[in-house]
Amino acid sequence: MIDKSHPLSSLDDWEDDLLRRYPDPKSGATPQVADGSFVAPGTTFDSSTLAPARPADEFRDYAKEARASVKEFYRLNHHHQTYEFVESKRNQYLGLNRCRMGIWQTMEYLNTLVDDSDPDIDLPQIEHLLQTGEAIRKDGRPRWFILAGVIHDLGKILCLWGEPQWAVVGDTFPVGCRFSDKIVFPEFFADNPDSKNPAYQSELGIYQPNCGLDNVRMSWGHDEYLYHVVKDYLPQPALYMIRFHSFYPAHREMQYDHLMNEVDREMFQWVRDFNKYDLYTKRDERMDVSALRPFYEELIAEYFPDSLCW
């Protein structure tokens, strides 16, 4: 029997399901970039290198194979993520007046999520974060890139403050305009009240052409929340990685270009580059947290104060 409030056995179920939709190109599956590579940041992005979006029948095959718990998760997400709901959560959380914590302290706090969501999980949350950071570090990426990798999921602490799974994780998308049919399980939007609001039923909805994503309301979750916590401390590419790493309809399905400006398009080079570390670094190998802690505490101190407002 599926728990209607928490259908996923853990938040990792959503990420595992992403791998079913977007397999690692190294595994032999069709890559999202036509030549199997990822766009190198600092170069001009050529959209012609992108593989075309999957045919609708292939997407429907995925839908048939998805677990019942995943379908229920997206049914709840697509029903409840309305423009009004997003505004209510922004008002609730973006005052950043819940508590003060340092970054490493927040990583340890997120670790307690294991006990609540899945006591049999193979690795604690902090080790998954370190796996991402270490993969980026191994590739010789900039220090801010490493830091973005190790903190990018810290917004999941929303679950520890009573938020349901569908308001914390899941593919993100704009609200206030028509929902793209390339969003996972688009049929579930039929029960979303915004689907019956004429103001939201055009491609642009309440927005202007190429208004820029900073002027667009995104569905509520850990990405948007963490972005507002750290936005004063990190370079712009790192902030885009954090804010839009779950915006799969844009960076993997090539939707919503009509809302993006030139800065967004340039920064999404970095989001796509980050995506391979976000999706494909999780493994069973244990991380030596004690040995790695001095490096990451030094890195954190380079960019962040001792405590931040959450």
C-alpha positions as CSV (number, residue, x, y, z in Angstrom):
1,M,0.0,0.0,0.0
2,I,1.4,3.4,-1.0
3,D,1.8,6.1,1.6
4,K,-0.2,8.9,0.0
5,S,1.8,11.6,1.8
6,H,5.3,10.0,1.3
7,P,5.0,7.6,-1.6
8,L,8.8,7.3,-2.1
9,S,10.6,5.1,0.4
10,S,13.4,7.7,0.4
11,L,14.3,10.9,-1.5
12,D,16.9,8.8,-3.3
13,D,14.1,7.0,-5.1
14,W,13.5,10.1,-7.2
15,E,17.2,10.3,-8.2
16,D,17.3,6.6,-9.0
17,D,14.3,7.1,-11.2
18,L,16.0,9.9,-13.0
19,L,18.7,7.4,-14.1
20,R,16.0,5.3,-15.7
21,R,14.9,8.3,-17.8
22,Y,18.4,9.7,-18.4
23,P,20.9,6.8,-18.4
24,D,24.6,7.5,-18.2
25,P,25.9,8.0,-21.8
26,K,28.9,5.8,-20.8
27,S,26.6,2.9,-20.2
28,G,25.9,2.7,-23.9
29,A,22.5,4.4,-23.8
30,T,21.8,7.3,-26.2
31,P,23.5,10.4,-24.9
32,Q,21.6,13.6,-24.5
33,V,24.3,15.4,-26.5
34,A,24.6,14.1,-30.0
35,D,28.3,13.4,-29.9
36,G,28.2,11.9,-26.4
37,S,30.1,14.8,-24.8
38,F,29.0,17.6,-22.6
39,V,29.2,21.3,-23.5
40,A,32.4,22.8,-22.1
41,P,31.7,25.9,-20.1
42,G,33.3,29.0,-21.5
43,T,32.5,28.1,-25.1
44,T,29.6,29.2,-27.2
45,F,26.7,26.7,-26.8
46,D,25.5,25.2,-30.0
47,S,22.0,23.8,-29.6
48,S,22.5,21.7,-32.8
49,T,24.8,19.3,-30.9
50,L,21.8,18.3,-28.7
51,A,20.0,15.1,-29.4
52,P,16.4,15.7,-30.3
53,A,13.8,15.2,-27.5
54,R,12.7,11.5,-27.2
55,P,9.7,10.6,-29.3
56,A,6.4,10.6,-27.3
57,D,6.0,6.8,-27.6
58,E,9.4,6.3,-26.0
59,F,8.4,8.6,-23.2
60,R,5.2,6.7,-22.7
61,D,7.1,3.4,-22.5
62,Y,9.0,4.9,-19.6
63,A,5.7,5.9,-18.0
64,K,4.4,2.3,-18.2
65,E,7.5,1.0,-16.6
66,A,7.7,3.5,-13.7
67,R,7.0,2.2,-10.2
68,A,3.6,2.9,-8.7
69,S,5.3,4.9,-5.9
70,V,7.0,7.1,-8.4
71,K,3.8,7.7,-10.3
72,E,2.0,8.6,-7.1
73,F,4.8,11.0,-6.2
74,Y,4.4,12.8,-9.4
75,R,0.6,12.8,-9.2
76,L,0.8,14.7,-5.9
77,N,3.6,17.0,-7.2
78,H,1.7,17.9,-10.4
79,H,-1.6,18.4,-8.5
80,H,-0.3,20.6,-5.7
81,Q,2.5,22.7,-7.4
82,T,0.4,25.7,-8.3
83,Y,1.4,29.4,-8.6
84,E,-0.5,30.1,-5.4
85,F,1.3,27.2,-3.6
86,V,4.7,28.5,-4.7
87,E,3.9,32.0,-3.5
88,S,2.8,30.6,-0.1
89,K,6.1,28.6,0.3
90,R,8.2,31.5,-0.7
91,N,6.5,33.6,1.9
92,Q,6.9,30.9,4.5
93,Y,10.6,30.1,3.9
94,L,12.4,32.9,2.0
95,G,12.5,35.2,5.0
96,L,15.3,32.9,6.1
97,N,14.3,33.2,9.7
98,R,14.0,29.6,10.8
99,C,17.5,29.1,12.2
100,R,21.2,29.8,11.8
101,M,23.6,27.0,10.8
102,G,26.9,26.6,9.2
103,I,27.3,24.6,6.0
104,W,29.0,21.6,7.5
105,Q,26.5,21.7,10.4
106,T,23.7,21.6,7.8
107,M,25.3,18.6,6.1
108,E,25.3,16.8,9.4
109,Y,21.7,17.9,10.1
110,L,20.7,16.6,6.7
111,N,22.2,13.2,7.7
112,T,19.4,12.8,10.2
113,L,17.0,12.5,7.2
114,V,18.3,8.9,6.7
115,D,16.6,7.8,9.9
116,D,13.2,9.4,8.9
117,S,13.0,8.3,5.3
118,D,14.9,5.1,4.8
119,P,16.8,3.5,7.7
120,D,18.3,0.8,5.4
121,I,19.8,3.2,2.9
122,D,23.3,2.1,1.8
123,L,25.0,5.5,2.5
124,P,24.3,8.4,4.8
125,Q,23.3,11.6,3.0
126,I,26.6,13.3,3.8
127,E,28.5,10.6,1.9
128,H,26.4,11.1,-1.2
129,L,27.2,14.9,-1.0
130,L,30.9,14.1,-0.7
131,Q,30.8,11.6,-3.6
132,T,29.6,14.5,-5.8
133,G,32.2,16.9,-4.5
134,E,35.0,14.4,-4.9
135,A,34.1,13.5,-8.5
136,I,34.2,17.2,-9.4
137,R,37.5,17.6,-7.5
138,K,39.0,14.7,-9.3
139,D,38.3,16.3,-12.6
140,G,40.2,19.4,-11.6
141,R,37.2,21.8,-11.7
142,P,37.3,25.2,-9.9
143,R,37.0,25.3,-6.2
144,W,33.6,27.0,-6.3
145,F,32.4,24.2,-8.6
146,I,33.5,21.6,-6.1
147,L,31.7,23.5,-3.3
148,A,28.5,23.8,-5.4
149,G,28.6,20.0,-5.8
150,V,29.0,19.2,-2.2
151,I,26.2,21.5,-1.0
152,H,23.7,21.3,-3.9
153,D,21.2,19.1,-2.1
154,L,21.2,20.8,1.3
155,G,17.8,22.3,0.6
156,K,16.4,18.8,1.3
157,I,16.4,19.8,4.9
158,L,12.9,21.1,4.1
159,C,11.8,17.4,4.7
160,L,13.1,17.7,8.3
161,W,10.8,20.7,8.7
162,G,7.7,18.8,7.8
163,E,7.4,19.4,4.1
164,P,6.1,16.5,2.0
165,Q,8.3,14.8,-0.5
166,W,6.6,16.3,-3.5
167,A,7.4,19.9,-2.2
168,V,11.1,19.0,-1.7
169,V,12.3,16.9,-4.7
170,G,11.1,16.1,-8.2
171,D,11.7,17.7,-11.6
172,T,11.1,21.4,-11.4
173,F,9.2,23.6,-13.9
174,P,7.7,27.1,-14.2
175,V,4.3,27.9,-12.8
176,G,2.1,30.7,-14.1
177,C,2.2,29.4,-17.7
178,R,1.2,26.3,-19.6
179,F,2.8,23.2,-18.4
180,S,5.1,21.6,-21.1
181,D,4.1,18.1,-22.3
182,K,7.8,17.2,-21.9
183,I,7.6,17.3,-18.1
184,V,7.5,13.8,-16.7
185,F,3.9,12.5,-16.4
186,P,2.3,15.6,-18.0
187,E,-1.1,14.0,-17.9
188,F,-1.2,14.5,-14.1
189,F,-1.4,18.3,-14.6
190,A,-5.0,17.8,-15.6
191,D,-5.9,17.9,-11.9
192,N,-3.8,21.0,-11.2
193,P,-6.1,24.0,-10.6
194,D,-3.8,26.2,-12.7
195,S,-4.7,24.1,-15.7
196,K,-8.2,25.6,-15.5
197,N,-7.0,29.2,-15.1
198,P,-7.1,30.9,-18.6
199,A,-4.3,33.3,-17.5
200,Y,-1.9,30.4,-17.2
201,Q,-2.9,28.5,-20.4
202,S,-0.7,30.2,-23.0
203,E,2.9,29.3,-23.6
204,L,4.0,32.6,-22.0
205,G,1.2,32.8,-19.4
206,I,1.9,35.8,-17.1
207,Y,5.4,36.3,-18.4
208,Q,7.0,38.3,-21.2
209,P,9.1,36.7,-24.0
210,N,12.7,36.1,-22.9
211,C,12.0,37.7,-19.6
212,G,14.7,35.7,-17.9
213,L,14.4,32.9,-15.4
214,D,15.0,35.2,-12.5
215,N,11.6,36.7,-13.3
216,V,9.9,33.3,-13.5
217,R,8.3,31.4,-10.6
218,M,9.6,27.8,-10.4
219,S,7.8,24.9,-8.7
220,W,8.8,24.8,-5.0
221,G,11.6,22.5,-3.8
222,H,15.1,22.2,-2.5
223,D,16.7,23.9,-5.4
224,E,14.9,27.2,-5.1
225,Y,15.2,27.2,-1.3
226,L,18.9,26.6,-1.2
227,Y,19.6,29.2,-3.9
228,H,18.1,31.9,-1.7
229,V,20.2,30.8,1.3
230,V,23.5,30.9,-0.6
231,K,22.9,33.5,-3.3
232,D,25.1,36.2,-1.8
233,Y,28.2,34.0,-1.5
234,L,28.8,32.0,-4.7
235,P,29.7,32.9,-8.3
236,Q,26.8,33.0,-10.8
237,P,27.5,29.7,-12.5
238,A,27.4,27.9,-9.1
239,L,24.1,29.6,-8.3
240,Y,22.6,28.4,-11.6
241,M,23.8,24.8,-10.9
242,I,22.1,24.9,-7.5
243,R,18.9,26.7,-8.5
244,F,18.2,24.7,-11.7
245,H,19.8,21.3,-11.4
246,S,16.3,19.7,-11.1
247,F,14.9,21.7,-14.1
248,Y,15.1,18.7,-16.3
249,P,12.4,20.0,-18.8
250,A,14.9,22.7,-19.7
251,H,18.4,21.3,-19.4
252,R,17.5,17.8,-20.7
253,E,14.3,18.2,-22.7
254,M,15.1,21.6,-24.2
255,Q,11.9,23.3,-23.1
256,Y,11.1,26.9,-22.0
257,D,13.7,28.6,-24.2
258,H,11.1,31.3,-24.8
259,L,11.4,32.4,-21.2
260,M,15.2,32.5,-21.1
261,N,17.4,35.4,-21.8
262,E,21.0,35.3,-23.1
263,V,22.4,35.1,-19.5
264,D,20.2,32.1,-18.8
265,R,21.4,30.4,-22.0
266,E,25.0,31.0,-21.2
267,M,24.7,29.8,-17.6
268,F,22.8,26.6,-18.6
269,Q,26.1,25.5,-20.2
270,W,27.2,25.1,-16.6
271,V,24.0,23.5,-15.5
272,R,24.3,20.8,-18.1
273,D,28.0,20.3,-17.3
274,F,27.1,19.9,-13.6
275,N,24.3,17.4,-14.4
276,K,26.7,14.5,-15.1
277,Y,28.1,14.9,-11.6
278,D,24.7,15.2,-10.1
279,L,23.3,12.0,-11.8
280,Y,26.2,9.7,-12.3
281,T,28.5,9.9,-9.2
282,K,26.4,7.9,-6.7
283,R,28.0,4.6,-5.9
284,D,28.4,2.1,-3.0
285,E,31.9,3.1,-2.2
286,R,32.1,4.5,1.3
287,M,33.6,8.0,1.9
288,D,36.0,8.7,4.7
289,V,34.2,11.7,6.1
290,S,36.8,12.4,8.8
291,A,39.6,12.5,6.4
292,L,37.8,14.7,3.9
293,R,36.3,17.1,6.5
294,P,39.4,19.4,6.8
295,F,39.5,20.0,3.0
296,Y,35.8,20.8,2.8
297,E,35.7,22.9,5.9
298,E,38.6,25.0,4.5
299,L,36.7,25.3,1.2
300,I,33.5,26.2,2.9
301,A,35.3,28.9,4.9
302,E,36.7,30.4,1.7
303,Y,33.2,31.3,0.6
304,F,30.8,31.2,3.5
305,P,30.6,32.8,7.0
306,D,30.5,30.6,10.1
307,S,26.7,30.5,10.0
308,L,24.0,31.3,7.5
309,C,20.3,32.2,7.8
310,W,18.0,29.3,6.9
